[in-house]
Amino acid sequence: MSFEGDLEHLPLVDVIQLLHQTGKTGTLTLKGAKGESQLVFRDGFIVSANHVNNSIRIGQVMLDMGLLSREALEKTLIEQRDAGEDRKPIIQMLIENGTVQTQAAYQGLEALIEMTIVEVLTWTRGTFCLDVDKIVVSDEYRYFPEKNNQQINLNTQSILMDALRIYDERKRDGTLTPESIFGNMAPPEAPQRGSAADISAADLGLEELEGLERRIPTFFSALQEEVADTAATRLQGELAGIPSNEQQELFRYLEQLSGRTPSAESNLGVVLLTSAKLMRECCSAVCGPRFICATDDPDQLDPVLDQALSREKSPLLLLDAGEPSARGGRDLATLLGRLRERFPDLPIALLVTPADYPLAAAAQEKGVSALLPRPSRDQRPDTFISDTIDSCRALAAYLDRDHGKPAQDQSGKFRNQFLTLAEQRDPPEVTFALLQAACGVFRRGVTLVVVRSELIAERALGVGTAGTVTSVKLRLAPPAESLYQRALNGEICYGDADEALRDTMYGAIGAPLSSKALLLPVKSFGRVIAVIYADFGQGTGTDPQLPLLEVLSQHAGLVIDNILYRKRCAQK
């Protein structure tokens, strides 16, 4: 199983939540301008990490946290070096020798993982790739190999929330550095060289060394040449047997696609299901910034599409039927039927080979949006490269049409919600009707009433048993520069929860699976009198329909104004 994409379009927080939700096992490699980092998953739990900074290792982290003495660490490192074939990860040896308690190992490992996540969150661009066949990254960082009898499954959601909290704090304070987060991570001491004079980095012309890109070292890395990241290198071995001049023709075409830009304000996001490396490379090149991710696991599609919808993306699903001879037992017609039932408005394009007539006919019956040509090396070997380029051009033409806003008929549902608000005769019932409308899109919500300078939770929906009305014990003074404060200023806030939301709302009703949350203000006579909080609970999200919720919120304010005006007239 493979899962790869661009962090710009599927952020690291969403990637971690998807892998946790679907219980994946493998190594998630994150590549950016600074180098590479890895997060190792087992059954959806993060069990290990490699920081891009090579001096930040588990032993050094525990040493700086005061969980381990330098003497004990050096002794264990020597034992590990001399163990030969029985070599074990350093953290496992520390636990088995009784040098550190298991809880201390948890703390050190959590700190390293949090540092790795926080570092990647600072990247403006990067890629991710999950390799399910690779659990051991290198002997330096291998904490939990196959022979390890002690499994440590850390709380992924808790680690992620802590990392986001640290990121928010350091971003606010302007101190997003490893030293400011977990103390001074001193590099290993250099060996003494007799009485030779000290030589500084400036003496060697290395004063800018820290600004260079760094990668996690591999053995004999000094003998390896840096390989350029191009279509030719990524597809090395995929086109064996095809004449070199034809291969170069394809590579030149793919390189030219890198300059293409989508139409302005396009919210299209492409998700690709394929097991062919060549199709993944071609589709991502054609899609450009609209490409979200690629996977060969059909079970991964639902959560990925949910995440795209929750980020107000209009996803387009590309299904690569593959070569008929290599399809195995995959039933694409059944998959299409399930997807159409789950996502009735989702545009689905099927890439099929020229001779795949039965599948094309079945796909049309299942409601596929388009059939696009797919090159076939089995059926048309002599024209495979030219067919591949023609297929890319057909996909580009299809994407250039307006697929960014799938048609959704919300008029009936919106009309009923609009009329329900107008029928209420008491302000609390108006805000509750608005809460119900918000929870029709989200999974759960809470009404927060503004009382002087505080927010007090009133009623909640979806907290506990689904669909039931409950009460929530929460009273807070909104911190300055928080999402709460922006909502009190009349702004509709939808996005990742900030520190204030996580510390208060999550503590009262529990953390949701997705970090996306809504704060919807309700105004009366120009002043915010209540705020509707909503999130996706244990779901991964859908299109939040913000324009419709905004109209309903404004309508709710007018209904409350009318109710209060009538009461004042009756009193007079």
C-alpha positions as CSV (number, residue, x, y, z in Angstrom):
1,M,0.0,0.0,0.0
2,S,1.3,3.5,-0.9
3,F,0.0,6.9,0.2
4,E,1.8,10.0,-1.0
5,G,1.1,13.6,-1.8
6,D,1.9,17.3,-1.1
7,L,1.9,18.8,2.4
8,E,0.7,22.0,0.9
9,H,-2.6,20.5,0.0
10,L,-2.9,17.8,2.6
11,P,-1.3,19.2,5.8
12,L,0.7,17.0,8.2
13,V,-2.1,17.2,10.9
14,D,-4.6,15.7,8.4
15,V,-2.1,13.0,7.2
16,I,-1.4,11.9,10.8
17,Q,-5.1,11.8,11.6
18,L,-5.9,9.8,8.5
19,L,-3.2,7.2,9.3
20,H,-4.3,7.0,12.9
21,Q,-8.0,6.6,11.9
22,T,-7.3,3.9,9.3
23,G,-4.8,2.0,11.5
24,K,-1.9,2.1,9.1
25,T,1.5,0.6,9.7
26,G,4.6,1.9,8.0
27,T,7.1,4.8,7.8
28,L,5.9,8.2,6.8
29,T,8.7,10.1,5.1
30,L,8.4,13.8,5.0
31,K,10.7,15.7,2.6
32,G,11.2,19.5,2.6
33,A,13.9,22.1,1.8
34,K,15.6,21.3,5.1
35,G,15.9,17.6,4.5
36,E,14.0,14.5,5.6
37,S,12.1,13.5,8.7
38,Q,10.3,10.2,9.4
39,L,7.3,9.2,11.6
40,V,6.9,5.5,12.2
41,F,3.4,4.1,12.6
42,R,2.2,0.8,13.9
43,D,-1.6,0.1,13.6
44,G,-2.2,3.8,13.5
45,F,-0.1,4.7,16.5
46,I,3.1,6.7,16.3
47,V,5.9,4.5,17.7
48,S,9.1,6.4,16.5
49,A,10.4,9.5,14.8
50,N,13.5,10.8,13.1
51,H,14.1,14.5,13.4
52,V,15.6,16.4,10.4
53,N,18.3,17.7,12.8
54,N,20.7,14.8,13.3
55,S,21.8,15.9,16.7
56,I,18.3,15.5,18.1
57,R,18.2,11.8,18.9
58,I,16.3,9.9,21.6
59,G,19.3,9.5,23.9
60,Q,20.2,13.2,23.7
61,V,16.5,14.1,24.2
62,M,16.2,12.0,27.4
63,L,19.5,13.4,28.6
64,D,18.4,17.0,28.2
65,M,15.1,16.2,29.9
66,G,16.9,14.9,32.9
67,L,15.6,11.4,32.4
68,L,19.0,9.8,31.9
69,S,22.6,10.4,32.9
70,R,25.4,10.9,30.4
71,E,27.3,8.0,32.0
72,A,24.4,5.6,31.6
73,L,23.8,6.7,28.0
74,E,27.5,6.3,27.0
75,K,27.7,2.9,28.7
76,T,24.5,1.7,26.9
77,L,25.8,3.0,23.6
78,I,29.0,1.0,24.0
79,E,27.0,-2.2,24.8
80,Q,24.9,-1.6,21.8
81,R,28.0,-1.2,19.6
82,D,29.5,-4.4,20.9
83,A,26.3,-6.5,20.6
84,G,26.9,-7.5,17.0
85,E,23.9,-9.4,15.5
86,D,22.1,-9.1,18.8
87,R,22.1,-5.3,18.6
88,K,18.9,-3.7,20.0
89,P,17.5,-0.2,19.8
90,I,19.0,2.1,22.4
91,I,15.6,2.8,24.0
92,Q,14.8,-0.9,24.3
93,M,18.2,-1.6,26.0
94,L,17.7,1.3,28.4
95,I,14.4,-0.2,29.5
96,E,15.5,-3.8,29.7
97,N,18.6,-2.9,31.7
98,G,16.5,-1.0,34.2
99,T,18.4,2.2,33.4
100,V,15.2,4.1,32.7
101,Q,11.6,3.3,33.6
102,T,9.1,2.6,30.8
103,Q,7.3,5.9,31.6
104,A,10.5,7.8,31.2
105,A,11.0,6.2,27.8
106,Y,7.4,7.3,26.9
107,Q,8.2,10.8,27.9
108,G,11.4,11.0,25.9
109,L,9.9,9.4,22.8
110,E,6.8,11.7,23.0
111,A,9.1,14.7,23.2
112,L,11.1,13.5,20.1
113,I,7.9,12.9,18.1
114,E,6.5,16.3,19.1
115,M,9.7,18.0,18.1
116,T,9.6,16.3,14.7
117,I,5.9,17.3,14.1
118,V,6.5,20.9,15.2
119,E,9.5,21.2,12.9
120,V,7.5,19.9,9.9
121,L,4.6,22.2,10.7
122,T,7.0,25.1,10.1
123,W,7.7,24.0,6.5
124,T,6.0,26.0,3.9
125,R,6.3,23.2,1.3
126,G,7.0,19.5,1.3
127,T,5.9,16.0,0.4
128,F,4.9,13.0,2.3
129,C,5.0,9.3,1.4
130,L,4.0,6.3,3.5
131,D,6.0,3.1,2.9
132,V,4.3,0.1,4.4
133,D,7.2,-2.2,3.7
134,K,9.6,0.0,5.7
135,I,9.4,0.1,9.5
136,V,13.1,0.4,10.2
137,V,14.6,3.6,8.9
138,S,18.2,3.1,10.0
139,D,20.1,1.5,12.8
140,E,20.7,4.8,14.4
141,Y,16.9,5.5,14.8
142,R,15.4,2.0,15.0
143,Y,13.5,2.0,18.2
144,F,11.0,-0.7,17.6
145,P,12.2,-3.3,15.1
146,E,10.4,-6.5,14.2
147,K,12.1,-8.6,16.9
148,N,11.2,-6.1,19.6
149,N,8.9,-7.8,22.1
150,Q,8.0,-4.6,23.8
151,Q,5.4,-2.6,21.9
152,I,4.9,1.0,22.8
153,N,1.8,2.5,21.2
154,L,1.7,6.2,22.1
155,N,-1.5,8.2,22.1
156,T,-1.4,9.7,18.6
157,Q,-4.2,12.3,19.3
158,S,-2.6,13.4,22.5
159,I,0.8,13.8,20.9
160,L,-0.7,15.7,18.0
161,M,-2.6,18.1,20.3
162,D,0.5,18.8,22.4
163,A,2.6,19.4,19.2
164,L,-0.1,21.9,18.0
165,R,-0.1,23.6,21.3
166,I,3.7,24.0,21.3
167,Y,3.6,25.2,17.7
168,D,0.9,27.8,18.5
169,E,2.8,29.1,21.6
170,R,6.2,29.3,19.8
171,K,4.7,30.9,16.7
172,R,3.1,33.5,18.9
173,D,6.3,34.1,20.8
174,G,8.5,34.0,17.7
175,T,10.6,31.1,19.1
176,L,10.0,28.2,16.8
177,T,13.4,26.5,17.5
178,P,14.2,23.1,19.0
179,E,16.2,24.7,21.8
180,S,13.3,26.9,22.9
181,I,10.9,24.0,22.8
182,F,12.7,21.3,24.7
183,G,15.8,22.9,26.0
184,N,19.3,23.1,24.6
185,M,20.0,20.0,22.4
186,A,23.7,20.0,22.6
187,P,25.5,18.1,19.9
188,P,27.8,15.2,20.9
189,E,31.1,16.4,22.3
190,A,33.9,16.4,19.8
191,P,36.9,14.2,20.8
192,Q,39.9,15.9,22.3
193,R,42.9,16.3,20.0
194,G,45.8,16.8,22.3
195,S,47.1,20.3,22.7
196,A,46.1,21.5,19.2
197,A,44.7,25.0,19.0
198,D,41.0,25.4,18.8
199,I,39.8,25.9,15.2
200,S,36.5,27.7,14.7
201,A,33.9,27.2,12.0
202,A,34.7,30.6,10.7
203,D,38.4,29.6,10.3
204,L,37.2,26.8,8.0
205,G,34.6,28.9,6.1
206,L,31.8,26.9,7.7
207,E,30.0,29.7,9.6
208,E,26.9,29.2,7.3
209,L,26.8,25.4,8.0
210,E,23.5,25.5,9.9
211,G,21.7,27.1,7.0
212,L,22.5,24.1,4.7
213,E,20.0,21.4,3.9
214,R,20.4,18.4,6.1
215,R,19.4,14.8,5.5
216,I,19.3,11.8,7.9
217,P,22.5,10.1,7.2
218,T,22.8,6.7,5.6
219,F,25.9,4.4,5.8
220,F,28.6,5.3,3.3
221,S,26.7,8.5,2.5
222,A,30.0,10.2,1.6
223,L,30.4,7.8,-1.3
224,Q,26.9,8.6,-2.7
225,E,26.2,11.3,-5.2
226,E,23.3,13.6,-4.8
227,V,20.6,12.5,-7.2
228,A,18.3,15.2,-8.7
229,D,14.6,14.8,-8.0
230,T,13.2,14.6,-11.5
231,A,10.6,12.6,-13.4
232,A,13.5,10.6,-14.9
233,T,15.0,9.6,-11.5
234,R,11.5,8.9,-10.0
235,L,10.6,6.6,-12.8
236,Q,13.9,4.8,-13.0
237,G,13.3,1.2,-14.0
238,E,9.6,1.8,-14.8
239,L,10.2,2.1,-18.5
240,A,12.7,-0.7,-19.0
241,G,12.8,-2.0,-22.6
242,I,11.5,1.3,-24.1
243,P,13.9,3.1,-26.4
244,S,15.8,5.9,-24.7
245,N,14.7,8.6,-27.2
246,E,11.0,7.8,-26.4
247,Q,11.6,7.9,-22.7
248,Q,13.3,11.3,-23.0
249,E,10.3,12.5,-25.0
250,L,8.0,11.6,-22.1
251,F,10.3,13.1,-19.5
252,R,10.5,16.4,-21.5
253,Y,6.8,16.6,-21.7
254,L,6.4,16.0,-17.9
255,E,8.9,18.6,-17.1
256,Q,7.0,21.1,-19.3
257,L,3.9,20.5,-17.2
258,S,5.5,21.9,-14.1
259,G,4.9,25.4,-15.4
260,R,1.1,25.0,-15.8
261,T,-1.1,26.8,-13.3
262,P,-4.8,26.1,-12.6
263,S,-7.5,28.7,-13.2
264,A,-7.8,31.5,-10.6
265,E,-9.7,30.7,-7.4
266,S,-10.0,27.0,-8.3
267,N,-10.9,24.9,-5.3
268,L,-10.5,21.6,-7.1
269,G,-8.5,18.9,-5.3
270,V,-7.6,15.6,-7.1
271,V,-7.3,12.3,-5.3
272,L,-5.8,9.4,-7.3
273,L,-6.3,5.6,-6.8
274,T,-3.6,3.7,-8.6
275,S,-1.0,1.1,-8.1
276,A,1.1,2.2,-11.2
277,K,4.0,4.5,-10.5
278,L,4.0,5.9,-14.0
279,M,0.3,6.9,-13.7
280,R,0.9,8.5,-10.4
281,E,3.8,10.6,-11.9
282,C,1.8,11.6,-15.0
283,C,-1.4,12.5,-13.1
284,S,0.4,14.5,-10.4
285,A,2.3,16.4,-13.1
286,V,-0.9,17.2,-15.1
287,C,-2.8,18.2,-11.9
288,G,-0.1,20.4,-10.5
289,P,-1.2,22.3,-7.4
290,R,-4.6,20.7,-7.6
291,F,-3.1,17.3,-6.8
292,I,-3.9,16.2,-3.2
293,C,-2.6,12.7,-2.9
294,A,-2.4,9.2,-4.4
295,T,-3.0,5.9,-2.8
296,D,-3.4,2.3,-3.9
297,D,-5.7,1.4,-1.0
298,P,-9.5,1.8,-1.7
299,D,-10.2,1.9,2.1
300,Q,-8.1,5.1,2.3
301,L,-10.5,7.0,-0.1
302,D,-13.3,7.8,2.2
303,P,-11.3,9.5,4.9
304,V,-9.2,11.4,2.4
305,L,-12.3,12.7,0.5
306,D,-13.9,13.6,3.9
307,Q,-10.8,15.6,4.8
308,A,-10.8,17.4,1.4
309,L,-14.5,18.3,1.9
310,S,-13.9,19.6,5.4
311,R,-11.3,21.9,4.0
312,E,-13.8,23.4,1.5
313,K,-12.1,21.6,-1.4
314,S,-14.2,20.2,-4.2
315,P,-12.6,16.8,-4.7
316,L,-12.3,14.9,-8.0
317,L,-11.5,11.2,-7.8
318,L,-9.4,9.6,-10.5
319,L,-9.6,5.8,-10.6
320,D,-6.9,4.1,-12.5
321,A,-8.3,0.8,-13.8
322,G,-4.8,-0.4,-14.6
323,E,-3.9,-3.2,-17.0
324,P,-6.7,-5.8,-17.1
325,S,-4.0,-8.5,-16.7
326,A,-2.7,-6.9,-13.5
327,R,-6.0,-6.0,-11.9
328,G,-6.2,-9.1,-9.8
329,G,-9.4,-9.6,-7.8
330,R,-10.2,-5.8,-7.5
331,D,-13.9,-5.2,-8.4
332,L,-13.9,-1.6,-9.6
333,A,-17.6,-1.7,-10.5
334,T,-18.5,-2.5,-6.9
335,L,-16.1,0.2,-5.6
336,L,-17.7,2.7,-7.9
337,G,-21.2,1.8,-6.6
338,R,-20.1,2.2,-3.0
339,L,-18.4,5.6,-3.7
340,R,-21.4,6.9,-5.6
341,E,-23.7,5.9,-2.6
342,R,-21.3,7.5,-0.1
343,F,-20.6,10.6,-2.2
344,P,-23.5,11.2,-4.6
345,D,-22.2,14.5,-5.9
346,L,-18.5,13.4,-6.2
347,P,-17.0,13.7,-9.8
348,I,-15.4,10.4,-10.6
349,A,-13.2,9.9,-13.7
350,L,-12.2,6.4,-14.7
351,L,-8.9,5.8,-16.6
352,V,-9.4,2.7,-18.8
353,T,-7.4,1.0,-21.5
354,P,-8.7,0.8,-25.1
355,A,-9.8,-2.9,-24.8
356,D,-11.6,-2.5,-21.4
357,Y,-15.1,-2.3,-22.9
358,P,-17.0,-4.3,-20.2
359,L,-15.6,-2.2,-17.3
360,A,-16.3,1.0,-19.2
361,A,-20.0,-0.1,-19.7
362,A,-20.4,-1.1,-16.1
363,A,-18.8,2.2,-14.9
364,Q,-21.3,4.2,-16.9
365,E,-24.1,2.3,-15.1
366,K,-22.6,3.0,-11.7
367,G,-22.6,6.8,-12.5
368,V,-19.0,7.5,-13.4
369,S,-18.6,11.2,-14.5
370,A,-16.1,10.6,-17.3
371,L,-14.1,7.8,-19.0
372,L,-10.6,8.9,-19.9
373,P,-8.0,7.0,-22.0
374,R,-5.3,5.1,-20.2
375,P,-2.1,3.9,-22.1
376,S,-1.6,0.1,-22.2
377,R,1.8,-1.4,-22.7
378,D,0.2,-4.8,-23.1
379,Q,-2.3,-3.8,-25.8
380,R,-0.3,-1.1,-27.7
381,P,3.4,-1.5,-26.9
382,D,4.6,0.3,-30.1
383,T,2.7,3.5,-29.2
384,F,2.9,3.3,-25.4
385,I,4.8,6.6,-24.9
386,S,2.8,8.6,-27.4
387,D,-0.4,7.1,-25.9
388,T,0.8,8.2,-22.4
389,I,1.3,11.8,-23.6
390,D,-2.1,11.8,-25.3
391,S,-3.7,10.5,-22.1
392,C,-2.1,13.3,-20.1
393,R,-3.4,15.8,-22.6
394,A,-6.9,14.4,-22.3
395,L,-6.7,14.6,-18.5
396,A,-5.5,18.2,-18.7
397,A,-8.4,19.1,-21.0
398,Y,-10.9,17.4,-18.6
399,L,-9.4,19.2,-15.5
400,D,-9.6,22.6,-17.3
401,R,-13.3,22.4,-17.3
402,D,-15.2,23.7,-14.3
403,H,-15.1,20.8,-11.7
404,G,-14.5,23.1,-8.7
405,K,-18.1,23.4,-7.6
406,P,-20.1,20.2,-7.7
407,A,-23.8,20.9,-8.0
408,Q,-25.6,20.3,-4.8
409,D,-29.3,21.0,-4.3
410,Q,-29.5,22.4,-0.8
411,S,-32.6,24.5,-1.4
412,G,-35.2,22.2,0.3
413,K,-33.1,21.7,3.4
414,F,-32.1,25.3,3.7
415,R,-35.8,26.4,3.2
416,N,-36.9,24.2,6.1
417,Q,-34.1,25.5,8.4
418,F,-35.0,29.1,7.5
419,L,-38.7,28.6,8.2
420,T,-37.9,26.8,11.5
421,L,-35.9,29.8,12.7
422,A,-38.8,32.2,11.8
423,E,-41.3,30.1,13.8
424,Q,-39.5,30.4,17.2
425,R,-40.9,32.7,19.8
426,D,-38.0,32.8,22.3
427,P,-34.4,33.8,21.8
428,P,-32.9,30.5,23.4
429,E,-35.1,28.5,21.0
430,V,-33.8,30.5,18.1
431,T,-30.2,29.8,19.0
432,F,-31.1,26.1,19.5
433,A,-32.6,25.9,16.0
434,L,-29.4,27.4,14.6
435,L,-27.4,24.9,16.6
436,Q,-29.5,22.1,15.0
437,A,-28.9,23.5,11.6
438,A,-25.1,23.6,12.2
439,C,-25.1,20.1,13.5
440,G,-26.9,19.0,10.3
441,V,-23.5,19.7,8.6
442,F,-21.2,19.0,11.6
443,R,-21.5,16.1,14.0
444,R,-21.8,18.0,17.3
445,G,-22.1,21.5,18.7
446,V,-22.5,23.7,21.7
447,T,-24.4,27.0,22.2
448,L,-22.2,29.6,24.1
449,V,-24.2,32.5,25.5
450,V,-22.5,35.8,26.0
451,V,-22.9,37.1,29.6
452,R,-21.0,40.3,30.2
453,S,-17.4,39.4,29.3
454,E,-17.8,35.6,29.6
455,L,-19.0,32.7,27.4
456,I,-21.3,30.2,29.2
457,A,-22.2,26.9,27.6
458,E,-26.0,26.3,27.3
459,R,-27.2,23.3,25.3
460,A,-25.2,20.8,23.3
461,L,-26.0,18.3,20.5
462,G,-24.1,15.2,19.6
463,V,-22.0,15.3,22.8
464,G,-22.3,11.8,24.2
465,T,-25.2,9.9,22.5
466,A,-25.7,11.1,18.9
467,G,-28.6,13.3,18.4
468,T,-29.4,13.9,22.1
469,V,-29.6,17.2,23.8
470,T,-27.2,17.5,26.8
471,S,-25.7,20.2,28.9
472,V,-22.0,21.1,29.1
473,K,-20.2,22.6,32.1
474,L,-18.1,25.3,30.6
475,R,-17.6,29.0,31.6
476,L,-14.7,31.0,30.2
477,A,-13.3,34.4,29.7
478,P,-12.2,34.6,26.0
479,P,-8.5,35.2,25.8
480,A,-7.3,38.0,23.6
481,E,-6.2,37.2,20.0
482,S,-8.2,33.9,20.1
483,L,-10.8,32.4,17.9
484,Y,-13.3,33.1,20.7
485,Q,-12.5,36.8,20.6
486,R,-12.7,37.0,16.8
487,A,-16.2,35.4,17.0
488,L,-17.2,37.9,19.6
489,N,-16.2,40.6,17.2
490,G,-18.7,39.2,14.7
491,E,-16.4,37.1,12.5
492,I,-17.4,33.6,11.4
493,C,-14.4,31.4,12.2
494,Y,-13.8,28.0,10.5
495,G,-10.5,26.3,10.5
496,D,-8.0,24.5,12.8
497,A,-8.8,24.9,16.5
498,D,-6.4,27.2,18.3
499,E,-4.9,26.7,21.8
500,A,-7.8,28.4,23.5
501,L,-10.4,26.1,21.9
502,R,-8.4,23.0,22.6
503,D,-7.8,23.9,26.2
504,T,-11.4,24.8,27.0
505,M,-13.8,23.1,24.6
506,Y,-11.9,19.8,24.2
507,G,-11.5,19.6,27.9
508,A,-15.3,19.9,28.3
509,I,-16.5,17.6,25.5
510,G,-13.4,15.7,24.4
511,A,-11.1,16.1,21.3
512,P,-12.7,15.4,17.9
513,L,-11.0,13.4,15.2
514,S,-10.6,16.4,12.9
515,S,-9.0,19.6,14.2
516,K,-11.5,21.6,12.1
517,A,-14.0,23.7,14.1
518,L,-16.7,26.4,13.5
519,L,-17.5,29.4,15.7
520,L,-20.7,31.0,14.3
521,P,-21.7,34.3,16.0
522,V,-25.3,35.4,16.5
523,K,-26.0,39.2,16.6
524,S,-28.9,41.1,18.1
525,F,-29.1,44.8,17.6
526,G,-25.5,44.9,16.3
527,R,-24.1,43.0,19.3
528,V,-23.0,39.3,19.5
529,I,-25.2,37.6,22.1
530,A,-24.3,34.0,21.4
531,V,-21.7,31.8,19.6
532,I,-22.4,28.4,18.1
533,Y,-19.5,26.0,18.4
534,A,-19.5,23.0,16.1
535,D,-17.0,20.3,15.0
536,F,-17.0,16.9,13.2
537,G,-16.8,14.8,16.4
538,Q,-15.4,11.3,15.5
539,G,-16.1,11.9,11.7
540,T,-13.5,13.3,9.3
541,G,-15.7,16.1,7.9
542,T,-17.6,17.3,4.9
543,D,-18.3,20.5,3.1
544,P,-19.3,22.9,5.9
545,Q,-21.7,25.0,3.7
546,L,-20.4,28.3,5.3
547,P,-22.4,30.6,3.1
548,L,-25.7,29.0,4.0
549,L,-24.8,28.9,7.7
550,E,-23.9,32.6,7.5
551,V,-27.3,33.4,6.1
552,L,-29.0,31.4,8.8
553,S,-27.0,33.1,11.5
554,Q,-28.0,36.6,10.1
555,H,-31.6,35.4,9.9
556,A,-31.5,34.1,13.5
557,G,-30.3,37.6,14.6
558,L,-33.2,39.3,12.8
559,V,-35.7,36.8,14.3
560,I,-34.3,37.6,17.8
561,D,-34.5,41.3,17.2
562,N,-38.2,40.9,16.2
563,I,-39.0,38.8,19.3
564,L,-37.4,41.4,21.6
565,Y,-39.0,44.3,19.8
566,R,-42.4,42.7,20.2
567,K,-41.8,42.1,23.9
568,R,-40.9,45.7,24.4
569,C,-44.0,46.9,22.6
570,A,-46.2,44.5,24.7
571,Q,-44.6,45.9,27.9
572,K,-45.4,49.5,26.8
